[in-house]
Amino acid sequence: MKVGAYVRVSTVIQEEKNSLKTQIKKIESYCDLHDYELYKIYEDVDSGANDERLGFKTLLKDIKKNKFDIVLVYESSRISRKTHTMMNFVFSLIEKDIKFISISQPDLNTTTSTGRLFFTIQAGLAQYEREQVSARVKSSAYEKASKGEWMGGQLPIGYEWDGDRKHKKIKIDKKQADLAKAYFDTFMENKSLRKTAKLFNRKLDSLRWILTNPFYVGKYRFGVKKKNIVTGVRKRSDDYILTEGTHEGIISIETFNAVQRILKNSRAIDYDSKNGSTALFGGLVKCLCGNKMYGNKINNKAQGGKTYYYYMCDTCGKRINAGKIEEKVLNKITEVDKLKEVNQVDNYMETVERQIEIFENRKNILIKENNNLVNMLKKELIAESEYIESRKGNLNDLQTIDKELEILEKIKSKETDSEDRGNYELLKEVLENYEDYEVNQLKELFRVLIQEIEIVDFKSLEYNIIFNLK
């Protein structure tokens, strides 16, 4: 019988103590004793709480391919210290009719019902032990954090350590503090994360972390992101500690609060094709069924609350990944050499007015639907919970439409500068520096330039762009 063996240690230090070699030696001896063929040994130097271990993932892939008859380990916790991971692992073995053997735990054998019971109990005990250790560590960490003590790691930019190892304190690094102040002042001035990040050559996430960190006003924040011990997913929590720190602030509380208000209300474009969308082409994307698609989003609780953005057709319900289609379209129209013939707006006001008409018609339909819902509730034709859920969706759609109408009315009231500058030059300038423009400015421009983005194939995201220009 062929054996796929798995060995793991948590740290490199353990590896240096020959823990991996010891496990491998025992596995080889066990195979020799039982006349098993050792197909492959899968190794990891990583925590048992991390399900993304390279060796473990390779093992799972080979299980799916039935490359061996037995999974052999020295001890079951080498697989994982999380019950749900262990159980899923066992079920994957049972599904493929692969045996599981733990050398140091002879009762753990999935070929019998008793063995599976022992296996489940053992997995539960391993997780219980891990939870107890985690609780003790967290308790100590929260106690230190509540006193405003630094929890370790790199200090925020603008600060440095002062004193010896035992008596060191956090003090302001004057040179770096000036840089931190510049981040806040610049953002206050231009109200754009992307512009500020570009000026200082910093990543958006890094800059956002600095601008939202109360450490800069002398406070200490701990426990903002918490890891679910069962699923291993880290997500933001409102249940965190915010206390007075033992360090001096660099930024005034007035400036810090003003920055938070700007960040909350900012329309600055933070475009990320993988994680986000600003619905740049809402109402311009045309579905295969002939109707328009609008920007929407969904919060996936199963994946730690991650938000997914997409364009959706209200008629047939089809949807496409917003980030991917926006990236493709932006890349396409960035090839401005192919658009040199584009110069004058042919039916500028006509297009804008047509868009306004479409949105107003849609708004009227939604208002009628809301009125119908009220009547149905009064006549007890629908439950109150159903009414609340349907009305909530309609109100969200109405808010989106009102925003779109606001943009279009703004375009209508403006005088176009196309007489002074060719639209090709305007297009080229914007596309080369689109990070510097606010979302609504970009939406205005795209509605002038583009009549529609016609989806040809949902699977490959093939599309055609029809311009409003000659």
N, C-alpha and C positions, 0 to 999 in steps of 0.2 A: 504494500500500500504506500502511496506517495504522501509525503508530509510537507506542509507549509508551516514553518516555525516562525514565531514572532518573539523578539526580545526587545526590551526597552529599559532605559534608565532615565531619571528625571533631569540630571545635570551632567556636565562634562566632568565634574569632580568625581562623581560616582563612576564614570567611565574610566577615569584614570586609576581607580581602585580595582580595576579588572572585573567590575560587576557584569558587564556585557560578555566578557570572555568566559566568565563562570557560567552564565546562563547558556551560552552556546555550547560549552563543553558538556554540560548535563544533558542538553537536547541531543547532541551527537551520540552520547553514550546510550541514551534511551532508545534512539532509533536502531543502534547496533544490537541492543539487547532484544528488541522485538522484531528485528529483521524488516524495518521500515526503510523505504527509499527517501532520503532527504532531498526534496525537490528544490527548496530555496529557504534561506533565512532572511526574514524582513527585520530591519533594525531601525530604531529611533532613539535619539537623545533629546527627550522632550517630556513635558508634563503629561500625565495621564488624563488631565482635564481638557487637553487640546485635541479636538477631533480632526484637526487638519494636518496631523503628522504625515510626512511623506511616506514613510514605510508602512504605516497603518492604512493609508489610502490605497497604496499599491496592493496590499494584502486583500483589501475589500474588492478591488477590481479583479484580482485573480480568483477570488471566491466565486464571483459572478460567472467567470469563465470555466469553473470546475477544473482547475488545473491540478488539484490534489484531492486526497480522500480524507485527510485529517489535518486539523489545525492544532499545533502543539505549542504550549507555552510552559515556562517553568512555574509561573504563578498567575492566577487569573487577573489580578489587578494590573498586570502588564498591558492588557488590552485597553482598559479604561477604568477610571474611578467614578464614572457616572452611570447610574442605574439604567437610564434610558438608552445610553450608547451600548451598554453591555447586552441589554435585552434585544435591541435591534440587531446586534452582531449575532446573537444566538439564533434569532429567527432567520437571518440570512443563511446561516449554516444548515438549519433544519430544512429550509426551502431547497437547498442544493444537495441535501442528503450527505453533508460533510460532518464528520465526527469532531468533537472538541475534547482535548485531553490536557489537564494541568498536572505536571509531574509531581509537584509538592502537595496537590490536593486530589488524591485518587477518587474521591467521591464525586468530583465534578466531571461528569461524563454525560454528554447530551444524548447518548444512545438509549438511555433509560429514563422513565418518568421521574424516578427518585433522583437521578443525577441532575435532571433539569430543575427540580425543586431546590436541591442544594445549591445549584448554580445561581438561581434567583436570590436566595437568601444571602449568599456570599457577595453578590453584586450590591445588594441593599446595604450590607454592613460596611462595604468599602466606601460607598457614598456617605453613609452616616459619619464615618470616621473623618472623611474629608470636610463635611459640613461643620463638624465640631472644631476642627483646626481653623477653618475659615472664620467661624464665629469668634474664636478667641483672638485671632489676628485683627479682625475688624473692631472688636471691642477696645483693644489697646489703641488702634489707630484713631478711632473716634474720640477717645479720651484726650489724646495728644492734640487732635485737631480742634477740639472745643476750647483748648487753652491757647489757641492761636500759634501752635508750634508747627514748624515746617516738617512735612511728612517725607521728605527725601526727594531725590531727583534734581534736575537742573532748575536753578532759580530763574524766574522771569527776567527778560532783558531789562537792564537798568538797575539790577541789584547784584551784590557780591557778598562773599563771606568775610567776616572780620574776626580776628582772634585765633587762638589755637583750637585743636580738634574738640577739646572738652568744653571750652567756654566760647565757642564761636557764635557770633550774632550776625544777623542779616543787616547790611548797610547799603546805602545808595551808591551806585557806581556813577559818578557825575557825568562822564562822557556818554555812557550808554543811556543814562537817564534823559539826556537831551534828545537822544534819538527816539526814545519812547514817547516823549512829549511831542516830538515832531509828527509821529504817527497820528496822535489824537488831534493835533492842531490842523494837520493837512486834511484829515477826514472831515473835521468840522467845517472846513472851508469848501471842499468840493463835494461832500456828501456822497461819495462813490467809493465803495470798497475796491473795485477793480482799478480805478484810476490811482488810488493811494498805493495799492499793492504794486502796480506797475512802476510808479515813481521810485519806490524804495526797493524794488526787485525782491518782493516777498510773495510767498504763496498766499492765496486768499484765506485758506483755513487758518494759517498761522497768524495773519493779520487780524482776522475776526476773533481769534482766541485772545490776542493781546487787548483788543478794544473792549472785550466783554469781561475781562478778568478784574474782579474787585481788589485783587492784590495791589493794584496801582493806586488805590485810595486808602491803603493801610488795613484792608480787611483780608480775611483768609477764608477760602471756600474749599470744602472737602466733601466728596461723595456725590458729585454732579452726575457722573456716569457710574452705573452699578452693573455688575455682572451677575446674571442669573446662574446660580450654581448648578442647576439641572441642565439647562440648555446651553450654557456657556456664552449666551448672547449679551453684549454690553449695550445698554440703552440709557438715555438721559432720564434722570429722576428729579422730581421736584422736592423730594425729601432729602435735602442735603444740609450740611452745617455751614453757616455764614457767621463768622465771629470776628471780633477785633484782633488783628494780628499784633505781633511784637515788633513790627517794622514800621518805618515811616513811609507815608504815601508820597507818590511822585505827582499824581494828577489830583486836581481839586474835585470834590464830590459834585460840584455844579457842572464841570466839564464832563465828567464821567456820565452823569445822568443825561446830559444833553446828547451825548454820543449814543446812549442806549435808545433814546427816543428816535434819533435819526435812523438807526439800524432797524428799528421796529417798523418805521413808516417809509423807509427808503424804497424807491423804485429802481435803484441802480441795478444794472444787469450783472448778475453773477452766473453766467452761462456755463453749464457743465453738462456735456452730452451724456455722461454716464449716470449722473445722479439727479439732475434737475432739468427744469424747463421753464421758460417764461412765456410760453404760448405765443411766440412771435408771429405765427401764421394762423392764429385762431380765426376761423371764418373764411380763410383763403384756401384751406385744404379741401379738396373735393373727393368724396367717397366714390367707390365703384358704382354705387346705386344712384349717383347723381346729386346727392345732397351734401351739404357742407359739414365739416367736422370742426369741433371746438375743443380747446384745451380743457383738461380735467386731471384729477389726481386721485390716488387711492392710497390709504395707509395700510400696509400689510403687517398686521400684528403677529402673524406666524413667523415673520423674519425680523423680529425685534423692532417693529414700528417703522420700518423703512418705507419711505414715500415713493411711489412710482407715478410718473407723469406720462400722459398720453393724449392723443387727439381721438375723439369719439364721435361717431355719427349717431345723432339722435333718432334717426329713422330706422336703420337696420342694426344698430348696436355694435358695428365693427369698430375696432380700435387699433391704433398703431403707436409704437413707442415714440414719444415726443422728442426726446433727446436725439434719437437716431435720425429721424426725418429732418429735424432742424439742422443737424450737422451736415447731412447730405446736401440740403438746399443751399445752406450758406457756402459750402465748398464749391457748389456748382456756379452760383452767381458771383463768386469771388474771381472766377476765370473771366475777368472783365474784358480781355482782349477780344472775346467772341461777341461782346456787346458794344463795340465801338460805333456801330450804326445807330445805337440807341441814343437819341438826343432830345427829341421834343415830346411832351405829353400830348397825346392826340385827343383823349376824351377825359381829361383830368376830373373836372367837376361832375361829369356824368357818372363816372365810376364811383366817386365818393357818395353821390346822392343815391345810387343804386344800392350801395352797401348799407346806407342809413335806412333805406326802405326795407331791406331784408331783415335787419335787426329789429326795426319797429314792428314788423309783422310778427316776428317770433315772440317779441315781448307781449303783444296783444294776445297771442295764443296762450302763453303762460298765465297771463292775468285771468283769462277765461277759465283755464284749468283750475286755478286757485278758487275761483268763485264756484265752480262745479263741486269741488271738494267740500267747501263749506256747506253747500246745499245737501250733499250726500251725507255729511255728518249730522246735520239737523234731522234728516229723515231716517237716521240710524241705518243707512245702507252700508256704511263702513265703520270699523272700530276707530276709537280715538287715536290709538297707537299708529294705525295705518295712515290716518289723516296727518298726524304730526310728521311722520317719516316722508310722506309724499310732498307735503307743504315745504319741508326743509329743503328737499331737492330742488323744487321750483324756485324758492327764494334765492338759493345759491346761483341758479341759472340766470335769474333776473339781475342779480348783482353783477354777474359777468357781462351781460348784455348792456347794462347801464354804463359800465366802464368802457366798453367798445364804442358805444354811442358818443360818449364824452370825447373820445379820441377823434372820431370821425367829424363831429361838430367843430372840434378845434381845427382840424384840417380845413374844413369848409370855410371857416372864418378867416383863415390866414391867406395872405397873398403869396403865391408861389414865386420862387426866385428863378424859375426856369428861363425867363427872358434874359437874365443877366448871365446865367451859367448853364451850360448844357447838362442835362441830367446824367449823362455818362460820367462827367467829372464829379458830380455830386455823389453818384453811386460808388464810384471808385474810392472817393475819400472816406465815405462811411464804412464800406466793406473792409478797407485796410485798417481802420481804427474803430471797429464797431464796439470794442470793449469800453470806449470812452463815452458811449451814448447811453442815455436812459432807455428803458424798455419802451416807454410810450413814444419816444422819439423814433425808435426803430420801427415800431408798429405803424406809425404815421407814414414813414418812407416806404415800407413794403406795400402798404395799401395803395400808394400812388403808383409804384412801379409794377406791381404784380396783380393780374386779374384773378388768376387761380393757380393752385398747385394740384394738378390732376393725378390721383393715384392710379397707376396702371396695374400693379401687382402688389398685394399686401405682403406676401412672403419675402420677396426680394427687395421690397420698398422701392420698386421702379416707379418713376413719376415723370410728368411733363410740366414745365413751367410756361404759362401763357402770360406774357407781359402786356401792360397797358400802354406800351410805347411803340413808336415807329422809328 
